[in-house]
Amino acid sequence: MTISLKFTNVTVTDVDESIAFYSGALGLAVQNDVGYGEFRWVTLGSNAQPGLGIVISVPHAGRSRADGDLMQELLTKGVLPLLVFSTDDVDALFEKVRATGAEVLQEPMDQDWGPRDCAFRDPSGNTVRIAQAG
């Protein structure tokens, strides 16, 4: 039996603004865009890893009002789980993302535990780390 990760959810404040960041800055492509009522779930992924993606949606999409409000509060505080991407050239990707005006949390540096990585906040405040592929 095999198992693999298909996608993970990322909560954002603005789906269109997030599509621009994840596709423009990180090079992910829109794979699916599903609307239901006033909400959308957009899957973005990479040709380098077919079948693996992130699904972006706003806090209230598919949640009760109370749960959506709580998720919005956590998103605003910047305490939701972070995303970690890998690339073959972290320095070049860092410059590409920085040029979009994304908030830099950490410039590329060699970590004591091995990887060279950097960190940004996406437009919604989520932490995005990018590590050099080993």
FIVOMI-458222 format. One record per residue (C-alpha): residue number from 0; residue in one letter; x, y, z. Coordinates in steps of 0.1 Angstrom, whole numbers, plus 5000, padded with zeros to 4 digits. Each point is the difference from the previous one (the first is absolute). Example, Ala and Ser with C-alpha at 12.3 -4.5 7.8 and 13.67 -1.06 7.14 Angstrom:
FIVOMI-458222
<atom n="0" res="A" u="5123" v="4955" w="5078"/>
<atom n="1" res="S" u="5014" v="5034" w="4993"/>
END
This chain:
FIVOMI-458222
<atom n="0" res="M" u="5000" v="5000" w="5000"/>
<atom n="1" res="T" u="5012" v="5035" w="4992"/>
<atom n="2" res="I" u="4990" v="5034" w="5013"/>
<atom n="3" res="S" u="5008" v="5035" w="4989"/>
<atom n="4" res="L" u="4988" v="5035" w="5007"/>
<atom n="5" res="K" u="4976" v="5014" w="4974"/>
<atom n="6" res="F" u="4994" v="5035" w="5013"/>
<atom n="7" res="T" u="5000" v="5022" w="5030"/>
<atom n="8" res="N" u="4977" v="5029" w="5009"/>
<atom n="9" res="V" u="5013" v="5035" w="5004"/>
<atom n="10" res="T" u="4976" v="5026" w="5015"/>
<atom n="11" res="V" u="5003" v="5035" w="4984"/>
<atom n="12" res="T" u="4982" v="5033" w="5003"/>
<atom n="13" res="D" u="4997" v="5006" w="4962"/>
<atom n="14" res="V" u="5000" v="4971" w="4975"/>
<atom n="15" res="D" u="5009" v="5021" w="4969"/>
<atom n="16" res="E" u="5029" v="5018" w="5018"/>
<atom n="17" res="S" u="5013" v="4967" w="5012"/>
<atom n="18" res="I" u="4998" v="4985" w="4965"/>
<atom n="19" res="A" u="5021" v="5029" w="4988"/>
<atom n="20" res="F" u="5026" v="4993" w="5027"/>
<atom n="21" res="Y" u="5002" v="4962" w="4998"/>
<atom n="22" res="S" u="4999" v="5000" w="4961"/>
<atom n="23" res="G" u="5020" v="5032" w="4993"/>
<atom n="24" res="A" u="5026" v="4998" w="5028"/>
<atom n="25" res="L" u="5003" v="4962" w="5005"/>
<atom n="26" res="G" u="4991" v="4988" w="4965"/>
<atom n="27" res="L" u="4971" v="4977" w="5010"/>
<atom n="28" res="A" u="4973" v="4995" w="4974"/>
<atom n="29" res="V" u="4962" v="5001" w="5006"/>
<atom n="30" res="Q" u="4988" v="4964" w="4997"/>
<atom n="31" res="N" u="4964" v="5004" w="5011"/>
<atom n="32" res="D" u="4977" v="5028" w="5009"/>
<atom n="33" res="V" u="4968" v="4990" w="5017"/>
<atom n="34" res="G" u="4973" v="5024" w="5011"/>
<atom n="35" res="Y" u="4971" v="4992" w="5023"/>
<atom n="36" res="G" u="4977" v="5029" w="5009"/>
<atom n="37" res="E" u="5022" v="5029" w="5010"/>
<atom n="38" res="F" u="5031" v="4979" w="5007"/>
<atom n="39" res="R" u="5028" v="4985" w="4978"/>
<atom n="40" res="W" u="5025" v="4973" w="5005"/>
<atom n="41" res="V" u="5030" v="5004" w="4976"/>
<atom n="42" res="T" u="5026" v="4972" w="4996"/>
<atom n="43" res="L" u="5035" v="5011" w="4990"/>
<atom n="44" res="G" u="5029" v="4976" w="4992"/>
<atom n="45" res="S" u="5033" v="4995" w="4983"/>
<atom n="46" res="N" u="5008" v="4980" w="4968"/>
<atom n="47" res="A" u="5031" v="4988" w="5018"/>
<atom n="48" res="Q" u="4978" v="4981" w="5025"/>
<atom n="49" res="P" u="4968" v="4990" w="4982"/>
<atom n="50" res="G" u="4971" v="4991" w="5022"/>
<atom n="51" res="L" u="5011" v="5020" w="5030"/>
<atom n="52" res="G" u="4985" v="5034" w="5006"/>
<atom n="53" res="I" u="4988" v="5026" w="5024"/>
<atom n="54" res="V" u="4963" v="5010" w="5003"/>
<atom n="55" res="I" u="4994" v="5036" w="5009"/>
<atom n="56" res="S" u="4967" v="5013" w="5015"/>
<atom n="57" res="V" u="4988" v="5027" w="5023"/>
<atom n="58" res="P" u="4994" v="4993" w="5037"/>
<atom n="59" res="H" u="4962" v="4996" w="4997"/>
<atom n="60" res="A" u="5000" v="4977" w="4970"/>
<atom n="61" res="G" u="4985" v="4967" w="5011"/>
<atom n="62" res="R" u="4999" v="5009" w="5037"/>
<atom n="63" res="S" u="4974" v="5013" w="5024"/>
<atom n="64" res="R" u="4999" v="5037" w="5008"/>
<atom n="65" res="A" u="5017" v="4994" w="5034"/>
<atom n="66" res="D" u="5027" v="4978" w="4986"/>
<atom n="67" res="G" u="5006" v="5024" w="4971"/>
<atom n="68" res="D" u="5003" v="5029" w="5024"/>
<atom n="69" res="L" u="5025" v="4980" w="5021"/>
<atom n="70" res="M" u="5020" v="4991" w="4969"/>
<atom n="71" res="Q" u="5001" v="5036" w="4989"/>
<atom n="72" res="E" u="5013" v="5010" w="5034"/>
<atom n="73" res="L" u="5028" v="4974" w="4999"/>
<atom n="74" res="L" u="5009" v="5011" w="4964"/>
<atom n="75" res="T" u="5001" v="5036" w="5010"/>
<atom n="76" res="K" u="5024" v="4992" w="5029"/>
<atom n="77" res="G" u="5022" v="4981" w="4976"/>
<atom n="78" res="V" u="4999" v="4968" w="5020"/>
<atom n="79" res="L" u="4987" v="4975" w="4975"/>
<atom n="80" res="P" u="5024" v="4972" w="4989"/>
<atom n="81" res="L" u="5027" v="5010" w="4976"/>
<atom n="82" res="L" u="5007" v="4987" w="4965"/>
<atom n="83" res="V" u="5034" v="4987" w="4990"/>
<atom n="84" res="F" u="5010" v="4998" w="4963"/>
<atom n="85" res="S" u="5032" v="4987" w="4985"/>
<atom n="86" res="T" u="5019" v="5013" w="4970"/>
<atom n="87" res="D" u="5033" v="4993" w="4983"/>
<atom n="88" res="D" u="5010" v="5037" w="5003"/>
<atom n="89" res="V" u="4988" v="5017" w="5031"/>
<atom n="90" res="D" u="5019" v="5032" w="4994"/>
<atom n="91" res="A" u="4985" v="5006" w="4966"/>
<atom n="92" res="L" u="4965" v="4992" w="5012"/>
<atom n="93" res="F" u="5005" v="5022" w="5030"/>
<atom n="94" res="E" u="5008" v="5030" w="4977"/>
<atom n="95" res="K" u="4969" v="4992" w="4978"/>
<atom n="96" res="V" u="4977" v="4999" w="5030"/>
<atom n="97" res="R" u="5016" v="5031" w="5016"/>
<atom n="98" res="A" u="4994" v="5019" w="4968"/>
<atom n="99" res="T" u="4963" v="4995" w="5004"/>
<atom n="100" res="G" u="5001" v="5020" w="5032"/>
<atom n="101" res="A" u="4993" v="4970" w="5023"/>
<atom n="102" res="E" u="5010" v="5006" w="5036"/>
<atom n="103" res="V" u="5034" v="4984" w="5006"/>
<atom n="104" res="L" u="5003" v="4982" w="5033"/>
<atom n="105" res="Q" u="5035" v="4985" w="4993"/>
<atom n="106" res="E" u="5024" v="5004" w="4972"/>
<atom n="107" res="P" u="5017" v="4969" w="4987"/>
<atom n="108" res="M" u="5023" v="4984" w="5025"/>
<atom n="109" res="D" u="5017" v="4967" w="5008"/>
<atom n="110" res="Q" u="4983" v="4984" w="5030"/>
<atom n="111" res="D" u="5018" v="4980" w="5026"/>
<atom n="112" res="W" u="4978" v="4970" w="4994"/>
<atom n="113" res="G" u="5009" v="4999" w="4963"/>
<atom n="114" res="P" u="4979" v="5018" w="4974"/>
<atom n="115" res="R" u="5005" v="5035" w="4986"/>
<atom n="116" res="D" u="4967" v="5017" w="5002"/>
<atom n="117" res="C" u="4980" v="5033" w="5002"/>
<atom n="118" res="A" u="4966" v="5011" w="5012"/>
<atom n="119" res="F" u="4972" v="5024" w="4989"/>
<atom n="120" res="R" u="4964" v="5008" w="5010"/>
<atom n="121" res="D" u="4974" v="4995" w="4973"/>
<atom n="122" res="P" u="4975" v="5028" w="4994"/>
<atom n="123" res="S" u="4978" v="4985" w="5028"/>
<atom n="124" res="G" u="5027" v="4998" w="5025"/>
<atom n="125" res="N" u="5008" v="4963" w="4997"/>
<atom n="126" res="T" u="5037" v="4991" w="5005"/>
<atom n="127" res="V" u="5015" v="4985" w="4968"/>
<atom n="128" res="R" u="5035" v="4984" w="5003"/>
<atom n="129" res="I" u="5020" v="4990" w="4970"/>
<atom n="130" res="A" u="5029" v="4975" w="5004"/>
<atom n="131" res="Q" u="5028" v="4991" w="4976"/>
<atom n="132" res="A" u="4993" v="4964" w="4987"/>
<atom n="133" res="G" u="5027" v="4977" w="5012"/>
END
